[in-house]
């Protein structure tokens, strides 16, 4: 473990940060110091103390409890969005990489989807299905589809020129069989590294949508919603900003470090001597 930390310090640091955030999110399923939805006006805007480690918000809710639950909400929406985008985008990328008439239409449609930011998609979806965490998840997922399609297509096209792929084609295997049996397994490391990076982007997107009121709705805590509620009290009670803000920064930093570290780890051109 120590040797790994010395040779891959950024990856080890990212994994440690994400392990802490994930533990906090999982712990919130069974325990929080207080009910995150419990209102107690008497303790409104109380600063951090032994009773409330991160203080209380304008209506007396415990900020630490809300931050723990916010970790669960943010990660659930981000992971769900990335998994949906991956499940749709990666097969499209594999299909486009086979060439022929499929490549052009698939990638042009992906370009059109990629041109619409997640925020615009969320606004559109809000008018159709209402404001919710599901709306944010679908909007972010749609934005991730062309990302995974592009990454998968680019990596797969490089593999299609390998000798073992040419041998499989000469043996009479179909393009679909080659994609499933030979190409896809060799893309898993690159796709996994890209997925980790996309989760960090999705966490930020979820926070932005919740901040604008397009994501998770009260009383469910969300880091973006907590920041939106705290902006009025930033000088009167700065602890309201620090808790969700630092949690958001730590999560995005940890995921980015893990994604970059995995990309370097799986790239043979970046191998380091032991």
C-alpha positions in Angstrom: 0.0 0.0 0.0 2.8 2.4 0.9 4.6 1.5 -2.3 1.5 2.2 -4.3 1.0 5.6 -2.6 4.6 6.5 -3.4 4.4 5.5 -7.1 0.8 6.8 -7.7 0.4 9.6 -5.1 -2.5 11.4 -6.9 -4.4 8.2 -7.5 -3.9 7.2 -3.8 -5.0 10.6 -2.6 -8.1 10.6 -4.8 -9.1 7.1 -3.6 -8.7 8.2 0.0 -10.9 11.2 -0.5 -13.5 9.3 -2.3 -13.5 6.5 0.3 -14.3 9.1 3.0 -17.1 10.7 0.9 -18.5 7.3 0.1 -18.4 6.2 3.7 -20.2 9.4 4.7 -22.9 8.8 2.1 -23.4 5.2 3.2 -23.4 6.1 6.8 -26.2 8.6 6.2 -28.5 5.7 5.2 -28.5 4.4 8.8 -27.3 7.3 11.0 -27.2 11.1 11.2 -26.7 13.1 14.4 -30.1 14.7 13.9 -33.0 14.3 11.5 -31.9 16.5 8.5 -35.5 17.7 8.0 -36.1 18.5 11.7 -36.8 22.2 12.2 -35.9 24.0 15.4 -36.2 27.8 15.1 -34.5 28.2 18.5 -31.2 27.1 17.1 -31.4 28.9 13.8 -28.0 30.1 12.4 -26.2 28.7 15.4 -22.4 28.5 14.7 -20.5 25.2 15.0 -20.5 23.7 18.5 -20.2 20.5 20.4 -23.9 19.9 19.9 -23.9 20.8 16.2 -20.5 20.2 14.6 -21.2 22.3 11.5 -23.8 24.6 13.0 -27.5 25.1 12.0 -29.2 26.6 9.0 -31.7 29.5 8.9 -34.6 27.2 10.1 -32.6 25.3 12.7 -31.7 22.1 10.7 -28.4 20.5 11.6 -25.9 21.3 8.8 -23.7 18.2 9.4 -26.7 15.9 9.0 -27.7 17.7 5.9 -24.2 17.5 4.5 -24.1 13.7 5.1 -27.4 13.2 3.3 -26.4 15.6 0.6 -23.4 13.4 -0.2 -25.7 10.4 -0.7 -28.0 12.4 -2.9 -25.3 14.0 -5.0 -23.4 10.7 -5.6 -26.7 8.8 -6.3 -27.8 11.3 -9.0 -24.3 11.5 -10.5 -23.6 7.8 -10.6 -27.1 7.1 -12.0 -26.6 9.7 -14.7 -23.2 8.4 -15.7 -24.3 4.7 -15.7 -27.3 5.6 -18.0 -25.0 7.6 -20.3 -22.5 4.8 -20.4 -25.2 2.1 -21.0 -26.4 4.1 -24.1 -23.3 5.8 -25.3 -20.8 3.0 -25.2 -22.8 0.6 -27.5 -23.4 3.5 -29.9 -19.7 4.1 -30.0 -19.0 0.5 -30.6 -21.5 0.4 -33.4 -20.1 3.6 -35.0 -16.6 2.2 -34.9 -17.5 -0.7 -37.2 -17.7 1.9 -40.0 -20.0 1.8 -42.9 -23.3 3.8 -43.1 -23.8 3.7 -39.3 -20.8 5.9 -38.4 -22.0 9.2 -39.9 -25.6 9.3 -38.6 -24.7 8.1 -35.1 -22.0 10.6 -34.6 -23.9 13.5 -36.2 -26.8 12.8 -33.8 -24.3 12.7 -30.9 -22.9 16.1 -32.0 -26.4 17.6 -31.9 -27.0 16.2 -28.4 -23.6 17.3 -27.2 -24.3 20.9 -28.3 -27.1 21.2 -25.7 -25.7 21.8 -22.2 -27.2 19.8 -19.3 -28.8 23.0 -17.9 -30.8 23.6 -21.1 -31.9 20.0 -21.1 -32.9 20.2 -17.5 -35.0 23.3 -18.2 -36.7 21.5 -21.1 -37.3 18.4 -19.0 -38.6 20.4 -16.1 -41.4 21.7 -18.3 -42.3 18.1 -19.2 -41.9 16.1 -16.0 -41.4 18.6 -13.3 -38.5 19.5 -10.9 -36.9 16.6 -9.2 -33.7 14.6 -8.8 -34.9 12.3 -11.6 -35.1 15.3 -13.9 -31.5 16.3 -13.1 -30.3 12.7 -13.5 -32.0 12.3 -17.0 -30.6 15.7 -18.1 -27.0 14.8 -17.0 -27.4 11.3 -18.5 -28.4 12.7 -21.9 -25.3 15.0 -21.8 -23.1 12.0 -21.0 -24.3 9.8 -23.9 -22.2 11.6 -26.6 -19.2 11.7 -24.3 -19.1 8.0 -24.0 -20.0 7.4 -27.6 -17.0 9.6 -28.7 -14.5 8.0 -26.3 -15.7 4.5 -27.2 -15.6 5.1 -30.9 -12.2 6.6 -30.9 -10.6 3.8 -28.8 -12.5 1.1 -30.7 -11.4 2.4 -34.1 -7.8 2.1 -33.0 -8.4 -1.5 -32.0 -10.0 -2.4 -35.3 -6.6 -2.0 -36.9 -4.9 -4.5 -34.6 -3.7 -7.8 -36.0 -5.9 -10.0 -33.9 -9.0 -8.1 -35.1 -7.9 -8.5 -38.7 -7.4 -12.2 -38.0 -10.9 -12.5 -36.6 -12.3 -10.7 -39.6 -10.4 -13.1 -41.9 -11.9 -16.0 -40.0 -15.4 -14.8 -41.0 -16.5 -13.3 -37.7 -19.2 -10.7 -38.0 -18.6 -7.1 -37.0 -21.0 -7.5 -34.0 -19.3 -10.6 -32.8 -15.9 -8.9 -33.0 -17.1 -5.8 -31.2 -18.5 -7.9 -28.3 -15.8 -10.6 -28.0 -12.6 -8.7 -28.9 -13.1 -4.9 -28.9 -15.3 -4.2 -25.9 -13.2 -6.2 -23.3 -10.1 -4.2 -24.3 -11.9 -0.9 -23.8 -13.1 -1.5 -20.3 -10.1 0.2 -18.6 -10.4 3.4 -20.7 -14.2 3.5 -20.3 -13.9 3.1 -16.5 -11.3 5.9 -16.3 -13.5 8.2 -18.3 -16.6 7.2 -16.3 -14.8 8.3 -13.1 -14.0 11.7 -14.6 -17.6 12.0 -15.8 -18.9 11.3 -12.3 -17.0 14.3 -11.0 -18.5 16.4 -13.8 -22.0 15.0 -13.0 -21.6 15.9 -9.3 -20.9 19.5 -10.3 -23.8 19.5 -12.8 -26.2 18.1 -10.1 -25.1 20.8 -7.7 -25.6 23.5 -10.3 -29.1 22.2 -11.2 -30.1 22.0 -7.5 -28.7 25.5 -6.9 -31.0 26.8 -9.6 -34.0 24.8 -8.3 -34.1 22.3 -11.1 -32.8 19.3 -9.2 -33.5 17.7 -5.9 -36.4 19.5 -4.1 -36.8 20.3 -0.4 -36.9 18.9 2.1 -34.3 16.5 0.7 -30.9 18.0 1.3 -28.6 18.6 -1.6 -25.3 20.4 -1.7 -26.4 22.7 -4.4 -29.6 23.5 -2.7 -27.7 24.2 0.6 -25.5 26.6 -1.2 -28.5 28.4 -2.7 -30.1 28.7 0.7 -26.9 29.9 2.3 -26.1 32.7 -0.1 -28.3 35.2 1.7 -26.5 34.5 5.0 -22.9 34.3 3.6 -21.6 37.1 5.9 -23.9 36.5 8.8 -23.4 32.7 9.0 -20.5 31.7 6.7 -20.5 28.1 8.1 -23.6 27.5 5.9 -21.4 27.9 2.8 -18.3 26.1 4.0 -19.8 22.7 4.7 -21.5 22.0 1.3 -18.9 24.0 -0.6 -15.9 22.1 0.8 -17.7 18.8 0.5 -18.4 19.5 -3.2 -14.8 20.6 -3.8 -13.4 17.5 -2.1 -15.7 15.2 -4.0 -14.9 16.7 -7.4 -11.1 16.8 -6.6 -11.1 13.2 -5.4 -12.9 11.9 -8.5 -10.8 13.9 -10.8 -7.6 12.6 -9.2 -8.9 9.0 -9.4 -9.9 9.5 -13.1 -6.6 11.0 -14.1 -4.7 8.4 -12.1 -6.6 5.5 -13.7 -6.1 6.9 -17.2 -2.3 7.1 -16.5 -2.3 3.7 -14.9 -4.0 2.0 -17.9 -2.0 3.9 -20.5 1.1 1.9 -21.4 2.8 5.0 -22.6 2.8 6.4 -19.1 4.1 3.4 -17.3 6.7 4.1 -14.7 9.5 2.0 -13.7 9.0 0.3 -10.3 
